Amino acid sequence: MDEISDLNLTVEFDHLKLHKNINYIFFPFDESEFTPKPRNNSKLKIVHSPTNRHFKGTDKIIPIIDEIKNERQIEFLLLENLPRDKVLEIKSTCDIAIDQVGGESGGSGYGKNSLETLAMGISTVTEFSDDYLKFLGDNPFINSDISNLKNNLLKLIDNDTLRNDISKKGIEWIKNTHSFEAVNKSLLNLYSKYNIC
């Protein structure tokens, strides 16, 4: 395939280390499908919707959530084995989302789950490798590992202004990086660079 391809693309950061001549583009995402809703929860809602507990670190996250429940009034929603439309409906009511922290063998970063929560205006917590974080540059995620997850969640729980600021930043970041328009622009630039169009 390398011999006949004019341009190699990936949406996976870790693929950049696997191929000497591959270009990264952000995963195209239709952010217009999501409208951030005002949230007036008497208890802040924290959502975690793992596709695989092992990879997402769920069994390490839950004990930290249990500790926080003893210190703050929160509601934790663990969404598993539900239809996507139901998951989206529930997620849209939440204040904070945890994607993956402390998972085994699942890498780091974010996927469609995080894109959905950011587009909904939800502060989103996930774990990044140092290289991935440096590659992304300025972004709206709350980079957390198991050692600082509790502290980072408490900061979000206790600070409405911080959550609101992250919400606005997340919506804007999605538009500037993952929207169809932004990804198409990057793709056209690559076509031009490689003399494809």
GUSE-284388 format. One record per residue (C-alpha): x, y, z; residue in one letter; residue number from 1. Coordinates in steps of 0.1 Angstrom, whole numbers. Each point is the difference from the previous one (the first is absolute). Layout:
% GUSE-284388
@east: X&north: Y&up: Z&resn: A&resi: NUM;
...
% end
This chain:
% GUSE-284388
@east: 0&north: 0&up: 0&resn: M&resi: 1;
@east: 29&north: 24&up: 7&resn: D&resi: 2;
@east: 12&north: -4&up: -35&resn: E&resi: 3;
@east: -33&north: 12&up: -15&resn: I&resi: 4;
@east: -12&north: 25&up: 26&resn: S&resi: 5;
@east: 6&north: 38&up: -5&resn: D&resi: 6;
@east: -11&north: 9&up: 35&resn: L&resi: 7;
@east: -3&north: -20&up: 32&resn: N&resi: 8;
@east: -24&north: 13&up: 27&resn: L&resi: 9;
@east: -8&north: -10&up: 35&resn: T&resi: 10;
@east: -23&north: 13&up: 27&resn: V&resi: 11;
@east: 19&north: -19&up: 27&resn: E&resi: 12;
@east: 29&north: 17&up: 17&resn: F&resi: 13;
@east: 19&north: -32&up: 8&resn: D&resi: 14;
@east: 0&north: -9&up: -37&resn: H&resi: 15;
@east: 25&north: 28&up: -6&resn: L&resi: 16;
@east: 27&north: -22&up: 16&resn: K&resi: 17;
@east: -9&north: -30&up: -21&resn: L&resi: 18;
@east: 5&north: 14&up: -34&resn: H&resi: 19;
@east: 28&north: 22&up: -13&resn: K&resi: 20;
@east: -22&north: 20&up: -25&resn: N&resi: 21;
@east: -35&north: 5&up: 15&resn: I&resi: 22;
@east: -19&north: 32&up: 6&resn: N&resi: 23;
@east: -24&north: 6&up: 29&resn: Y&resi: 24;
@east: -34&north: 16&up: -5&resn: I&resi: 25;
@east: -26&north: 5&up: 28&resn: F&resi: 26;
@east: -29&north: -24&up: 0&resn: F&resi: 27;
@east: -29&north: 17&up: -19&resn: P&resi: 28;
@east: -29&north: 6&up: 23&resn: F&resi: 29;
@east: -34&north: 17&up: -5&resn: D&resi: 30;
@east: -2&north: 23&up: 30&resn: E&resi: 31;
@east: -32&north: 15&up: -14&resn: S&resi: 32;
@east: -18&north: -32&up: 13&resn: E&resi: 33;
@east: 5&north: 13&up: 35&resn: F&resi: 34;
@east: -14&north: 30&up: 18&resn: T&resi: 35;
@east: 13&north: 8&up: 35&resn: P&resi: 36;
@east: -28&north: 2&up: 26&resn: K&resi: 37;
@east: -2&north: 20&up: 31&resn: P&resi: 38;
@east: 6&north: -22&up: 31&resn: R&resi: 39;
@east: -15&north: 7&up: 34&resn: N&resi: 40;
@east: 7&north: -32&up: 17&resn: N&resi: 41;
@east: -5&north: 1&up: 38&resn: S&resi: 42;
@east: 28&north: -26&up: 1&resn: K&resi: 43;
@east: 27&north: 2&up: -26&resn: L&resi: 44;
@east: -1&north: -29&up: -24&resn: K&resi: 45;
@east: 32&north: -18&up: -10&resn: I&resi: 46;
@east: -4&north: -25&up: -29&resn: V&resi: 47;
@east: 23&north: -28&up: -11&resn: H&resi: 48;
@east: -11&north: -21&up: -30&resn: S&resi: 49;
@east: 27&north: -27&up: -6&resn: P&resi: 50;
@east: -2&north: -23&up: -30&resn: T&resi: 51;
@east: 26&north: -21&up: 18&resn: N&resi: 52;
@east: 6&north: 3&up: 37&resn: R&resi: 53;
@east: 35&north: -14&up: -3&resn: H&resi: 54;
@east: 12&north: 25&up: -26&resn: F&resi: 55;
@east: -18&north: 30&up: 16&resn: K&resi: 56;
@east: 12&north: -5&up: 35&resn: G&resi: 57;
@east: -35&north: -3&up: 15&resn: T&resi: 58;
@east: 9&north: -23&up: 29&resn: D&resi: 59;
@east: 26&north: 26&up: 11&resn: K&resi: 60;
@east: -23&north: 30&up: -6&resn: I&resi: 61;
@east: -29&north: -14&up: 21&resn: I&resi: 62;
@east: 19&north: 0&up: 34&resn: P&resi: 63;
@east: 10&north: 36&up: -6&resn: I&resi: 64;
@east: -36&north: 9&up: -7&resn: I&resi: 65;
@east: -10&north: -17&up: 32&resn: D&resi: 66;
@east: 25&north: 21&up: 20&resn: E&resi: 67;
@east: -14&north: 31&up: -16&resn: I&resi: 68;
@east: -35&north: -10&up: 9&resn: K&resi: 69;
@east: 10&north: 1&up: 37&resn: N&resi: 70;
@east: 12&north: 36&up: -5&resn: E&resi: 71;
@east: -24&north: 16&up: -25&resn: R&resi: 72;
@east: -36&north: -3&up: -11&resn: Q&resi: 73;
@east: 4&north: -16&up: -35&resn: I&resi: 74;
@east: -18&north: -25&up: -21&resn: E&resi: 75;
@east: 21&north: -26&up: -19&resn: F&resi: 76;
@east: -15&north: -15&up: -32&resn: L&resi: 77;
@east: 17&north: -31&up: -13&resn: L&resi: 78;
@east: -15&north: -6&up: -35&resn: L&resi: 79;
@east: 5&north: -35&up: -14&resn: E&resi: 80;
@east: -18&north: -22&up: -25&resn: N&resi: 81;
@east: -25&north: 27&up: -10&resn: L&resi: 82;
@east: -11&north: 12&up: -35&resn: P&resi: 83;
@east: 20&north: 30&up: -13&resn: R&resi: 84;
@east: -30&north: 23&up: 0&resn: D&resi: 85;
@east: -7&north: -8&up: 36&resn: K&resi: 86;
@east: 37&north: 6&up: 10&resn: V&resi: 87;
@east: -1&north: 34&up: -18&resn: L&resi: 88;
@east: -32&north: 10&up: 17&resn: E&resi: 89;
@east: 14&north: -8&up: 34&resn: I&resi: 90;
@east: 34&north: 15&up: -7&resn: K&resi: 91;
@east: -16&north: 33&up: -11&resn: S&resi: 92;
@east: -12&north: 5&up: 36&resn: T&resi: 93;
@east: 34&north: -4&up: 16&resn: C&resi: 94;
@east: 26&north: 25&up: 12&resn: D&resi: 95;
@east: 32&north: -19&up: -2&resn: I&resi: 96;
@east: 11&north: -30&up: -21&resn: A&resi: 97;
@east: 28&north: -25&up: 6&resn: I&resi: 98;
@east: 12&north: -17&up: -31&resn: D&resi: 99;
@east: 30&north: -22&up: 8&resn: Q&resi: 100;
@east: 24&north: 2&up: 29&resn: V&resi: 101;
@east: 23&north: -27&up: 11&resn: G&resi: 102;
@east: -11&north: -25&up: -26&resn: G&resi: 103;
@east: 21&north: -30&up: -9&resn: E&resi: 104;
@east: 13&north: -4&up: -35&resn: S&resi: 105;
@east: -25&north: 24&up: -15&resn: G&resi: 106;
@east: 24&north: 28&up: -6&resn: G&resi: 107;
@east: -9&north: 35&up: 9&resn: S&resi: 108;
@east: -19&north: 29&up: -14&resn: G&resi: 109;
@east: -35&north: 4&up: -12&resn: Y&resi: 110;
@east: -25&north: -13&up: -25&resn: G&resi: 111;
@east: -36&north: 6&up: -11&resn: K&resi: 112;
@east: -12&north: -3&up: 36&resn: N&resi: 113;
@east: 20&north: 31&up: 10&resn: S&resi: 114;
@east: -9&north: 19&up: -32&resn: L&resi: 115;
@east: -37&north: -5&up: 9&resn: E&resi: 116;
@east: 4&north: 13&up: 35&resn: T&resi: 117;
@east: 22&north: 30&up: -10&resn: L&resi: 118;
@east: -26&north: 9&up: -27&resn: A&resi: 119;
@east: -27&north: -2&up: 27&resn: M&resi: 120;
@east: 20&north: 25&up: 21&resn: G&resi: 121;
@east: 11&north: -25&up: 26&resn: I&resi: 122;
@east: 33&north: 2&up: 17&resn: S&resi: 123;
@east: 18&north: -31&up: -11&resn: T&resi: 124;
@east: 27&north: -19&up: 20&resn: V&resi: 125;
@east: 24&north: -24&up: -18&resn: T&resi: 126;
@east: 36&north: -12&up: 2&resn: E&resi: 127;
@east: 27&north: 10&up: -25&resn: F&resi: 128;
@east: 35&north: -11&up: -5&resn: S&resi: 129;
@east: 25&north: 28&up: 1&resn: D&resi: 130;
@east: 7&north: -3&up: -38&resn: D&resi: 131;
@east: -37&north: 1&up: -8&resn: Y&resi: 132;
@east: -6&north: 30&up: 21&resn: L&resi: 133;
@east: 29&north: 18&up: -15&resn: K&resi: 134;
@east: -12&north: -9&up: -35&resn: F&resi: 135;
@east: -35&north: 13&up: 7&resn: L&resi: 136;
@east: 11&north: 33&up: 15&resn: G&resi: 137;
@east: -26&north: 22&up: 15&resn: D&resi: 138;
@east: -32&north: -21&up: 6&resn: N&resi: 139;
@east: -30&north: 0&up: 23&resn: P&resi: 140;
@east: 5&north: -34&up: 17&resn: F&resi: 141;
@east: 8&north: -5&up: 36&resn: I&resi: 142;
@east: 31&north: -22&up: -2&resn: N&resi: 143;
@east: -1&north: -24&up: 29&resn: S&resi: 144;
@east: 15&north: -32&up: 12&resn: D&resi: 145;
@east: -11&north: -21&up: 30&resn: I&resi: 146;
@east: 24&north: 19&up: 23&resn: S&resi: 147;
@east: -17&north: 34&up: -6&resn: N&resi: 148;
@east: -35&north: -10&up: -12&resn: L&resi: 149;
@east: -16&north: 7&up: 34&resn: K&resi: 150;
@east: 16&north: 34&up: 3&resn: N&resi: 151;
@east: -9&north: 10&up: -35&resn: N&resi: 152;
@east: -36&north: -11&up: 4&resn: L&resi: 153;
@east: -3&north: 19&up: 33&resn: L&resi: 154;
@east: 12&north: 32&up: -18&resn: K&resi: 155;
@east: -26&north: -4&up: -26&resn: L&resi: 156;
@east: -28&north: -8&up: 25&resn: I&resi: 157;
@east: 8&north: 30&up: 21&resn: D&resi: 158;
@east: 5&north: 26&up: -27&resn: N&resi: 159;
@east: -30&north: 8&up: -22&resn: D&resi: 160;
@east: 20&north: 27&up: -18&resn: T&resi: 161;
@east: 27&north: -25&up: -9&resn: L&resi: 162;
@east: -25&north: -25&up: -14&resn: R&resi: 163;
@east: -17&north: 28&up: -20&resn: N&resi: 164;
@east: 33&north: 12&up: -15&resn: D&resi: 165;
@east: 10&north: -36&up: -9&resn: I&resi: 166;
@east: -35&north: -4&up: -16&resn: S&resi: 167;
@east: 5&north: 30&up: -23&resn: K&resi: 168;
@east: 36&north: -10&up: -8&resn: K&resi: 169;
@east: -11&north: -36&up: -9&resn: G&resi: 170;
@east: -28&north: 11&up: -23&resn: I&resi: 171;
@east: 24&north: 24&up: -18&resn: E&resi: 172;
@east: 28&north: -26&up: -2&resn: W&resi: 173;
@east: -23&north: -26&up: -16&resn: I&resi: 174;
@east: -10&north: 25&up: -26&resn: K&resi: 175;
@east: 36&north: 10&up: -8&resn: N&resi: 176;
@east: 14&north: -35&up: -1&resn: T&resi: 177;
@east: -25&north: -27&up: -5&resn: H&resi: 178;
@east: -29&north: 16&up: -20&resn: S&resi: 179;
@east: -5&north: -11&up: -36&resn: F&resi: 180;
@east: 11&north: 34&up: -12&resn: E&resi: 181;
@east: 33&north: -1&up: 21&resn: A&resi: 182;
@east: 9&north: -35&up: -10&resn: V&resi: 183;
@east: -8&north: 7&up: -37&resn: N&resi: 184;
@east: 22&north: 30&up: 1&resn: K&resi: 185;
@east: 29&north: -21&up: 14&resn: S&resi: 186;
@east: -6&north: -27&up: -26&resn: L&resi: 187;
@east: 0&north: 26&up: -29&resn: L&resi: 188;
@east: 33&north: 14&up: 14&resn: N&resi: 189;
@east: 15&north: -35&up: -1&resn: L&resi: 190;
@east: -13&north: -6&up: -35&resn: Y&resi: 191;
@east: 17&north: 31&up: -11&resn: S&resi: 192;
@east: 33&north: -8&up: 18&resn: K&resi: 193;
@east: 1&north: -34&up: -17&resn: Y&resi: 194;
@east: -12&north: 13&up: -34&resn: N&resi: 195;
@east: -31&north: -21&up: 0&resn: I&resi: 196;
@east: -24&north: 27&up: -12&resn: C&resi: 197;
% end
